Amino acid sequence: MAYDVARVRGLIPSLGDGWIHLDPQAGMQIPDAVSRTVSTAFRASASSSSGRHVSNRRSAAILESARTAVADLVGGDPAGVVLGSDRAVLLAWLAESLSSRLGLGTGLVLSRLDEEANVAPWLRVASRYGAQVRWAEVEIETCELPSWQFNDLITSTTRLVALTAASPVVGSAPNVRAAADRLHEFGGLMVVDAVGAAPYAHVDMADLGADIVAVSAPSWGGPQVGALVFRDPGLLDRIPAVSLNPYARGAERLEVGGHQFALLSGLTSSIDFLAGLDESATGTRRERLETSISSLQDYQDGLFDHLMRSLAALPNVMVIGGAPTRVPTLSFTLEGMAADKVAAHLADKRIATVSGTHGGSRLLDALGVNDEGGAVTVGLAPYTPRYEINQLVAELGALG
């Protein structure tokens, strides 16, 4: 069965606002089922999951369901799922917890392809404790992250590698497994930021070789909730806790403060929505996720090829990069016009894009793009139809 984008659009009321939403990096549009689930949970759950009252028990069930849903999304164990307000916050707490592993004589590897959320926390702890930082660099022409460099970057002193599964800026998807295999020879930890990969790819921790995966629900149309997933839940009890509860065990050891249970309920609903993108999907939620995301990929591959060909036909538009393995996200520049002005013009035409990134982009800095006015980033979403791509291209052509 062909992917039914019209059906998917009908499940998301905000798409009736007259805008073309090509800015999933700023958060995908939220399905009605997610909004309704959050609203219901706000009325029925308590602010604590401990206690014998029925609302407390509902909150406990919501928390357990959210851990299970995230585990299904990435192929992990619910016992290893840490939940919090944002994946950037969780990565910062993770870096604090793992800081004792990073001292003089040790090292870590970071990537120019990564967002600041998976860079800044590691730089802080490395600076504080004297660990050596090595950088995985991109190819300037393609924005690909060559895997051959990991043989030199990862050595016997390397304790951790932090790497994106896919760039939310240029779409490049590096060979995470190559870095993980090299790192595991020396007993290091592989931390993978999958915010740019979901929902474009069927994320599997085992295939990636990841020890810890970070995800963020807004990247697939969920509420403002982040998660870390530990491949070995036992590791949570072997690293220093950051929790305010001195008796915390397992995932709770990295959860600071209380949970917003209504949003956790929406998190579960958003993953169920992903699993139902393809009406023909059957089986467990994990199996339905694989079927639905594979169906979405088939649809978006053709749509993204159309976008790339259309932009290539515009003489004044330059697409940044072009890695052979990627997700349907790209950044481009328009000759003679700063990115902010391009994005503002498109917004006047009710086309939403992203101009720059929060806190800047090390990748665009390294490429010199920000020195020339920056870049506009666009991405496909499960609800993007072909005619919206055509309208974007037409507006850019008129600008050129």
ChimeraX attribute file (.defattr): number of C-alpha atoms within 10 A of each C-alpha:
attribute: neighborCount
match mode: 1-to-1
recipient: residues
	/A:1	7
	/A:2	9
	/A:3	20
	/A:4	17
	/A:5	18
	/A:6	11
	/A:7	13
	/A:8	18
	/A:9	18
	/A:10	14
	/A:11	15
	/A:12	18
	/A:13	13
	/A:14	15
	/A:15	16
	/A:16	10
	/A:17	9
	/A:18	9
	/A:19	14
	/A:20	22
	/A:21	24
	/A:22	23
	/A:23	21
	/A:24	24
	/A:25	22
	/A:26	16
	/A:27	17
	/A:28	21
	/A:29	22
	/A:30	20
	/A:31	23
	/A:32	16
	/A:33	17
	/A:34	24
	/A:35	19
	/A:36	14
	/A:37	19
	/A:38	21
	/A:39	15
	/A:40	14
	/A:41	21
	/A:42	16
	/A:43	10
	/A:44	15
	/A:45	22
	/A:46	21
	/A:47	14
	/A:48	16
	/A:49	21
	/A:50	12
	/A:51	12
	/A:52	8
	/A:53	10
	/A:54	13
	/A:55	19
	/A:56	18
	/A:57	17
	/A:58	18
	/A:59	26
	/A:60	19
	/A:61	15
	/A:62	23
	/A:63	21
	/A:64	17
	/A:65	18
	/A:66	26
	/A:67	24
	/A:68	19
	/A:69	24
	/A:70	27
	/A:71	24
	/A:72	22
	/A:73	24
	/A:74	22
	/A:75	18
	/A:76	25
	/A:77	18
	/A:78	21
	/A:79	20
	/A:80	25
	/A:81	28
	/A:82	25
	/A:83	26
	/A:84	22
	/A:85	22
	/A:86	19
	/A:87	26
	/A:88	23
	/A:89	16
	/A:90	23
	/A:91	25
	/A:92	18
	/A:93	19
	/A:94	22
	/A:95	21
	/A:96	18
	/A:97	18
	/A:98	17
	/A:99	20
	/A:100	12
	/A:101	18
	/A:102	24
	/A:103	17
	/A:104	12
	/A:105	11
	/A:106	19
	/A:107	24
	/A:108	24
	/A:109	24
	/A:110	22
	/A:111	20
	/A:112	23
	/A:113	31
	/A:114	24
	/A:115	25
	/A:116	17
	/A:117	16
	/A:118	23
	/A:119	21
	/A:120	16
	/A:121	19
	/A:122	28
	/A:123	16
	/A:124	15
	/A:125	21
	/A:126	22
	/A:127	13
	/A:128	12
	/A:129	16
	/A:130	15
	/A:131	23
	/A:132	18
	/A:133	17
	/A:134	16
	/A:135	15
	/A:136	20
	/A:137	18
	/A:138	21
	/A:139	12
	/A:140	15
	/A:141	11
	/A:142	15
	/A:143	24
	/A:144	23
	/A:145	22
	/A:146	14
	/A:147	16
	/A:148	11
	/A:149	13
	/A:150	20
	/A:151	12
	/A:152	10
	/A:153	20
	/A:154	25
	/A:155	18
	/A:156	14
	/A:157	18
	/A:158	24
	/A:159	23
	/A:160	25
	/A:161	28
	/A:162	24
	/A:163	29
	/A:164	27
	/A:165	31
	/A:166	29
	/A:167	26
	/A:168	29
	/A:169	27
	/A:170	29
	/A:171	29
	/A:172	29
	/A:173	22
	/A:174	24
	/A:175	19
	/A:176	23
	/A:177	18
	/A:178	16
	/A:179	25
	/A:180	25
	/A:181	17
	/A:182	18
	/A:183	26
	/A:184	19
	/A:185	11
	/A:186	15
	/A:187	14
	/A:188	23
	/A:189	20
	/A:190	25
	/A:191	26
	/A:192	27
	/A:193	27
	/A:194	24
	/A:195	25
	/A:196	29
	/A:197	24
	/A:198	21
	/A:199	24
	/A:200	23
	/A:201	19
	/A:202	19
	/A:203	22
	/A:204	17
	/A:205	21
	/A:206	13
	/A:207	10
	/A:208	19
	/A:209	22
	/A:210	27
	/A:211	20
	/A:212	22
	/A:213	30
	/A:214	25
	/A:215	27
	/A:216	27
	/A:217	28
	/A:218	22
	/A:219	25
	/A:220	28
	/A:221	26
	/A:222	28
	/A:223	27
	/A:224	19
	/A:225	20
	/A:226	26
	/A:227	27
	/A:228	28
	/A:229	29
	/A:230	25
	/A:231	23
	/A:232	13
	/A:233	20
	/A:234	14
	/A:235	13
	/A:236	21
	/A:237	15
	/A:238	9
	/A:239	16
	/A:240	15
	/A:241	25
	/A:242	17
	/A:243	17
	/A:244	14
	/A:245	13
	/A:246	9
	/A:247	9
	/A:248	15
	/A:249	14
	/A:250	18
	/A:251	24
	/A:252	22
	/A:253	21
	/A:254	28
	/A:255	23
	/A:256	18
	/A:257	12
	/A:258	12
	/A:259	18
	/A:260	20
	/A:261	25
	/A:262	24
	/A:263	25
	/A:264	30
	/A:265	29
	/A:266	30
	/A:267	31
	/A:268	25
	/A:269	26
	/A:270	26
	/A:271	24
	/A:272	19
	/A:273	22
	/A:274	24
	/A:275	24
	/A:276	19
	/A:277	24
	/A:278	25
	/A:279	15
	/A:280	12
	/A:281	18
	/A:282	16
	/A:283	9
	/A:284	11
	/A:285	19
	/A:286	21
	/A:287	14
	/A:288	22
	/A:289	29
	/A:290	22
	/A:291	23
	/A:292	24
	/A:293	24
	/A:294	18
	/A:295	19
	/A:296	24
	/A:297	21
	/A:298	12
	/A:299	18
	/A:300	22
	/A:301	14
	/A:302	11
	/A:303	17
	/A:304	20
	/A:305	12
	/A:306	15
	/A:307	19
	/A:308	14
	/A:309	10
	/A:310	16
	/A:311	21
	/A:312	13
	/A:313	11
	/A:314	16
	/A:315	11
	/A:316	16
	/A:317	17
	/A:318	15
	/A:319	18
	/A:320	23
	/A:321	19
	/A:322	17
	/A:323	18
	/A:324	13
	/A:325	12
	/A:326	20
	/A:327	27
	/A:328	24
	/A:329	24
	/A:330	25
	/A:331	22
	/A:332	21
	/A:333	21
	/A:334	23
	/A:335	15
	/A:336	10
	/A:337	16
	/A:338	17
	/A:339	24
	/A:340	16
	/A:341	14
	/A:342	20
	/A:343	20
	/A:344	16
	/A:345	16
	/A:346	18
	/A:347	14
	/A:348	10
	/A:349	14
	/A:350	15
	/A:351	20
	/A:352	22
	/A:353	23
	/A:354	22
	/A:355	21
	/A:356	20
	/A:357	19
	/A:358	10
	/A:359	9
	/A:360	13
	/A:361	20
	/A:362	18
	/A:363	22
	/A:364	21
	/A:365	14
	/A:366	15
	/A:367	17
	/A:368	13
	/A:369	17
	/A:370	18
	/A:371	10
	/A:372	14
	/A:373	18
	/A:374	24
	/A:375	28
	/A:376	25
	/A:377	28
	/A:378	25
	/A:379	22
	/A:380	24
	/A:381	24
	/A:382	24
	/A:383	21
	/A:384	20
	/A:385	18
	/A:386	14
	/A:387	10
	/A:388	15
	/A:389	19
	/A:390	14
	/A:391	14
	/A:392	22
	/A:393	17
	/A:394	15
	/A:395	15
	/A:396	18
	/A:397	17
	/A:398	8
	/A:399	15
	/A:400	14
